[in-house]
Amino acid sequence: MSRASGGLCLLLAHMCWLCAAKASLSSPADGDPHSHRWQPRRGFLLAGAAASSLVATDALAQVDVGGASAMRGLVPAEQLESASRQQYQQMLDQARAKRALAPADHPQLQRLRAIARRLIPFATPWNERARNWQWEVNLIGSSQVNAFCMPGGKIAFYSGILDKLKLDDDEVAMVMGHEMAHALREHARERLAKTQATSLGLSLGARLLGLGQLGDVAADLGTQLLSLKYSRDDETEADLVGLELGARAGYDPRASISLWRKMIAANGSGGPGFLSTHPSGPNRIEELQANIPKVQGLYERARRGG
């Protein structure tokens, strides 16, 4: 296992509360109603979904999140996405070995994949690289209230977030859109670049380090990921981009409010360690409420089939 792939799950564990993924999957506890033991089955790819679907979209985004950070260019996207694929596959292998990976005919997994098929065609305007991502969606039996999307479109939900919060399809779409937005906006790549820039002391004289060293950034993930966290701005971007993705796909953007109310009710003031690096639940709700009118027309048009 490479240092890059070995460290990537640690990135997820230290970033978004919704996105947190463990580097190793513990065995389901006996008697845990949210734990599952599923027979190993083959994975499923949503390969080419964005490229093959012809969807009419507005030229301009309705939510305003600004441009992507130029800093991310310091980390080669191909290397980061390759490391993601390796780590994602390792995670699936671990889950499969513990019979915690949902089979293809599992109703909840089919539901997740159906929602993903509606969201993915709207991803490319946010990131042209998404056109060639091999999108994949899987469900892992665990009581964790978690979901994530790795760079390159590797999505996983833990059964706990569906079972404990009793999410309807609109709420699931808001979660999935949020996680997809982190990948589309390349927040992990940006965080890594900024961390590397600090550790290497990059400045106007950075070119003296040579392009070769900068190209090694993504390959050196194992020593970088422990300290990485998504910023408040990253979380706000993911909320708003996810809101628009869901609306364009015909999911009610107002579900983002009910989702966060459920989160707050289930996790007190926002979840373990959440408030230290992310906007509080009430602040998120206020931001989402302010932006729902911007995408409401997209939702209504999608529902009409327009």
N, C-alpha and C positions, 0 to 999 in steps of 0.2 A: 504494500500500500504506500502511495506517495505521501510526502508531507502535506501536499496540497489537499488531497482527498481526505486524509486523516483529520485535518483541522476544520473542514468546512462545516460540519454539524455544530462545532463550537461557536461558529459565527452566528448560527441561527439561535442557539441557546442564549446568547447575550444581546440579541437585538429585540425585535418586536415581540410583545407578549403573545399576540396571536401567532407569530411566526416561529416561536421557540421550538426547536427540535432537539432531542437528546442525542448525544453522540452514540449512545448505546440504548437499546430498548430492553427494559426490564421485563421479566416474565409477568403475565397477568396474575394478580393476586387472587387466591382462592376466595370465592364468595363475592368478589367485586362484580356488581351487576353491570358495570360498563366495560368489563374485560371480555375478550373473545379469544377463542382458539379456532382458527380457520385452517382448513386444509390448504396446503400450498397449491397455488395456481399460477399460470403464466401472467405476466404483467400486460398492460394495455397501453398503446401509444395513440395519442391524438395527432399523429404525424401529419404535417402539412395542412392542418385544419385552417390556419389563418390564410395560407396561400391559396387554397383551393376554393374557399368560400367567397363568393362575390357579394359584398354587402355595401349598400349605398350609405355613406356617412357624410356628415357635414365636414366641410374643409377645415373648420376651426374648432378647437376644443371649446366647450362651454365653461369649464372651470379654469381658473387661472392659477397655474403652479410655476410659471416661469420656465426658463430654459434649464437644461441639464448642466451640471457642473463640468467645466472643462478639465477639472482635476482627474476625472475618471480615466482620461486618456493615458495616464501613467501606468494603468494596469491593463494588460492585453485581455480583451473580452474573451477571446478564444480559449485562453488558458484557464480563466476563471470558470467558464462554462464547462470545460473538460473536467475540471476538478469537481464541479457540481455533479456531473453525470456519474463520476466514480463514487462519490459519497452517497448519492441517492441510491445507486444500485446496491451498495453495501448495506444501507439501511433496510432496503426491501429484502435483501438476503437474510438479514438478522430477523426481521419480522416473519418471513416465511419459515425459517427454522423453528420458530416458536409458535407456529400456526396462528400468528396474529395478523397475517396479511389477508385482507378480504379477497375471496374468489371473484372472478369476473361476473358471476350471476348474483352477487350479493345485492339486495335492493338498494341499500344506502350507497354503495359504490356506483351502481347504475345511475342513481339520482345525481351524484356528484359529477359524473362524466357527462350527463345530459346538460347540466348547468354549464360546465366548462365548454361544451361545444357551442353554446350560444354566446359565451363571453369572448372566446379566443378570436373570432373573426374581427373584433374591434380593437385588437391589441396592436396591430402593425402601425397605425398612425402615431402611437406613442413611442415606438421603437422599431425601426426598420429591420433590425436583426431578428425580431420575433417572427418574421416571415419564414425563416428557415429553422426555427427552433423545433425540436422534436418534443412537443408538448406531451406530458404524461400525468395522469391523475391516479392516485392510489389511496386506499383507506387502511389504516392500521388500528387494530383493536387495542385500545389503551384508554384509561380513565382520564388522561391528560386533556385539558381544554386547550387544544392547540391545532394550528394549521400553518402551512408555510408554502412558499413557492421559491425554489432555488433559482439562481441565475440559469437561464436557458429553458425555463418553463417546466421545471420538475415540481409538481404539486403533490402534497400529501395532506390529508386530514386525519386527525385522531378521532376515534369514535366518541370520545368523551365530550367533544365540543358539540356534537350532534345530539347526543343522548341527554347530557346534563342541561343544556340550554334549550333543548326542544326547538331547534331552529326550523322555520319554514323555508320554502325555496327562495323567497326574496331575501331572507336574512343570510342564508348560505351564500347566495350570489354576492352579497355585500362583503362577506368574509373573503370569499375567493377573489373578488375583484381587488380588494385591498392587498392581498398577498401577491397577486399577479402584478399589481402596480409597483410593488417594491422591486420586482425583477425587471419590469419594463423601464422604470426610471433608473435602474442600475445602482441602487443605493448601496449594495454591498461593495460593488466596484469602487464607488466614490469613497466609502468609508475606508477601504483598504488603501486607496491612493493617498488620502489625507493622513492616515496613520504612517504610511511609508514616508510621505513628505516630511513629517515631523521627525521621524526617527533618523532619516538620512540627512536632515538639515538642508533640504532642497531650497534653492534660492535662484537668483538670476544666474548663478554659476553652475546650476544643476547639470547643464550639458557636459560639464567636465567629468561627470560620473560615467558617461557613455551610455548609449542606448541599450547596450547589452545588459547592464545592471538594472536598468528600469524594466527591461523585458523579463527579468527574473522575479519581479514583485509577486505576480500571481503564483509562481512556482514555489514561493517561500511562505505560503499561507500558514503553514503549521505554527510559525512563531508569531503570527500577527493576529490571529482571530480571537484569542482569549479576551482582548481588551476592546473589541469592536462593538459598538452599539449604534442603532439607528438614532438619529437626532430627532428633536421635536419637529423640525421642518420636514424631515423624511416621512414621519408619521402623518403629518397633515397632508403632504402630497399624496401619500398612499390612500388616505381616506377619500380625498377628492377625486383622484383618478379612478379609484375603485367605484365611487359613486357614479361617475359618468359611464364607465364600462357597463355597470349593471343596468343603468337606465337605457342605454343604447340597445342592450340585449333584451329589453322588455321586462326587467325586474324593477319593482317599485322602489324608488330611491328613499321613500319614507321608512323603509325597513331598516335603514342604517340607524335610525333613532331607536326603534324597538330593540335592535341588536345590542346597542351600547347600554340601554337600560337593563337588559338582561345581564350583560357583562358586569355592570356595577352591582346589581343585586346578588350575583353569584360570587363576586370577589371583593366585597366591601368597597373600598375607595379606589379600586382599579387594579388589584392584583399584586402579587409579591414583587416588590422592586419596581413596579410599573411607573409610579409617579416620579421617581427620581430621574427618569430620562425621557418620559413621554408626557404629552398633554393629559390632563385629568379627564375622566369621563364626562363631567359636565361641560368642560371646555370643548371637548370633541363634539359633543352634541350641539352646542351652540354654533360651531363652525359648519357642521353638516347642515343644520337647519337653515343657515344663511345661504347655502349653496344648492339646496334642493330645488328652489324655483328656477335655477339656471338649467337644470337637466330635466325638469318635469315634462317639458314639451317633447324631449327625446323619448322619454318613457311612453307618453301617450301615443306618439307616432308609431313606436315599435308595437304597442299593443293593438293598434289599428292595422298593423301590417304594412305601414307606409315606409 
